[in-house]
């Protein structure tokens, strides 16, 4: 199966998501912020990244996705952005008028079924 990197600073979300993905046979690694996430992408070479937006900084995940887009080796890795930014005071900071290097977007909370469906769809496109 696939190796999936979860980049999120919420340990409960990471653990719940890990259990869902591992139950489907995937290998899961994690990072708590964008800087660590970029290091893990280089080290682990995941098949998919599940990425939060608000971590160390308000748009930490967005910055990570931009850095991945600029690197030819990382650009091909699909990104599923999973965030609760729409329910925060920071929603207005999220850019809506520019290209964002992601392949899917889901608002938290997300059901295990939706997470698996979106994850599998992105992995299938990569195969």
Secondary structure, DSSP 8 states (H G I E B T S, - for coil): --EEEEE-S-HHHHHHHHHHHHHTT-EEEEESSHHHHHHHHHHH--SEEEE-SSSSSTTHHHHHHHHHHHSTTTTTSEEEEEE-GGGSTTGGGS-SSS----SEEEESS--HHHHHHHHHHHHHHH-
